[in-house]
Amino acid sequence: MVTMVGDAAAWEAQWAPYDDDTYARALDFVPPGAVVLDIGAGDLRLARRLAERARVVYAIEQHAELIAGEPLPPNLVAICADARAFPFPANIDTAVLLMRHCRHFALYQEKLEAVGCARIITNARWGMDVECIDLPTRPLPYDDLAMGWYACRCGATGFRPGPPERLTSHAAETIVEVYDCPECKHYGRISHRIA
Ligand SMILES: C[S@@+](CC[C@H](N)C(=O)[O-])C[C@H]1O[C@@H](n2cnc3c(N)ncnc32)[C@H](O)[C@@H]1O
């Protein structure tokens, strides 16, 4: 039997490009002149576009063959490494993590906050659209959320149910940052470490 963990790891390690709309949405969140870390940069197609807007782009990719070859613009630094272990540069202010199957969101957030990075642009939490999260987040305990959408420090997302008559339009459109969500408890994760 193939385990779920094995499958998830294989998906995470897989190189696959996204569509132009996804890249455009990510680029829109990048302030001109930013110092960017692109985590899991694939064949650098987004990193090259980031370099047109940013002051410096550090692009980390674990598959060496994807980043070898074509000359790079002078402000794009390609690094072949495992982003989980590689020390993040101290001067970054913006991170990009386009990796829908990422299982290490919590680790990356913790490493980014430790170096003072101000935002992460990602599709890793919801697995769909691109969002920009201001760092550091100030999450509430999950138990303090009466009902509504949440994004947990561990990387899990969901909707805490409650009586439908209590659901306001504001709550329906707001994502609350939390820690200690049901997935944390189920998997015994510690999600509330804040840098
Ligand atoms: C779905 S692809 C997306 C590539 C790129 N972000 C883009 O949007 O074009 C994810 C990439 O992340 C890389 N990756 C996953 N885990 C990594 C890790 N721990 N360190 C470095 N690269 C990683 C994979 O090798 C793959 O190339």
The ligand as an SDF file (V2000), in Angstrom:
LIG
                    3D

 27 29  0  0  0  0  0  0  0  0999 V2000
    4.7680   23.3260   -8.2420 C   0  0  0  0  0  0  0  0  0  0  0  0
    6.4490   23.7290   -8.5610 S   0  0  0  0  0  0  0  0  0  0  0  0
    6.3120   25.5120   -8.7280 C   0  0  0  0  0  0  0  0  0  0  0  0
    7.5590   26.1720   -9.1900 C   0  0  0  0  0  0  0  0  0  0  0  0
    7.5480   27.6950   -9.1790 C   0  0  0  0  0  0  0  0  0  0  0  0
    7.2540   28.1820   -7.8310 N   0  0  0  0  0  0  0  0  0  0  0  0
    6.5750   28.2710  -10.1790 C   0  0  0  0  0  0  0  0  0  0  0  0
    5.5050   28.7190   -9.7470 O   0  0  0  0  0  0  0  0  0  0  0  0
    6.8570   28.2770  -11.3810 O   0  0  0  0  0  0  0  0  0  0  0  0
    7.2010   23.5620   -6.9340 C   0  0  0  0  0  0  0  0  0  0  0  0
    8.7040   23.5600   -6.9430 C   0  0  0  0  0  0  0  0  0  0  0  0
    9.1570   23.6010   -5.5930 O   0  0  0  0  0  0  0  0  0  0  0  0
   10.3320   22.8260   -5.4820 C   0  0  0  0  0  0  0  0  0  0  0  0
   10.5160   22.4490   -4.0680 N   0  0  0  0  0  0  0  0  0  0  0  0
    9.6580   21.7410   -3.2800 C   0  0  0  0  0  0  0  0  0  0  0  0
   10.1770   21.5760   -2.0470 N   0  0  0  0  0  0  0  0  0  0  0  0
   11.3880   22.2040   -2.0550 C   0  0  0  0  0  0  0  0  0  0  0  0
   12.4050   22.3800   -1.0690 C   0  0  0  0  0  0  0  0  0  0  0  0
   12.2720   21.8700    0.1790 N   0  0  0  0  0  0  0  0  0  0  0  0
   13.5090   23.0700   -1.3980 N   0  0  0  0  0  0  0  0  0  0  0  0
   13.6480   23.5790   -2.6570 C   0  0  0  0  0  0  0  0  0  0  0  0
   12.7300   23.4220   -3.6320 N   0  0  0  0  0  0  0  0  0  0  0  0
   11.6020   22.7560   -3.3510 C   0  0  0  0  0  0  0  0  0  0  0  0
   10.0500   21.6290   -6.3990 C   0  0  0  0  0  0  0  0  0  0  0  0
   11.2620   20.9980   -6.7660 O   0  0  0  0  0  0  0  0  0  0  0  0
    9.3360   22.3230   -7.5690 C   0  0  0  0  0  0  0  0  0  0  0  0
   10.2490   22.7080   -8.5710 O   0  0  0  0  0  0  0  0  0  0  0  0
  1  2  1  0
  2  3  1  0
  2 10  1  0
  3  4  1  0
  4  5  1  0
  5  6  1  0
  5  7  1  0
  7  8  2  0
  7  9  1  0
 10 11  1  0
 11 12  1  0
 11 26  1  0
 12 13  1  0
 13 14  1  0
 13 24  1  0
 14 15  1  0
 14 23  1  0
 15 16  2  0
 16 17  1  0
 17 18  1  0
 17 23  2  0
 18 19  1  0
 18 20  2  0
 20 21  1  0
 21 22  2  0
 22 23  1  0
 24 25  1  0
 24 26  1  0
 26 27  1  0
M  CHG  2   2   1   9  -1
M  END
$$$$
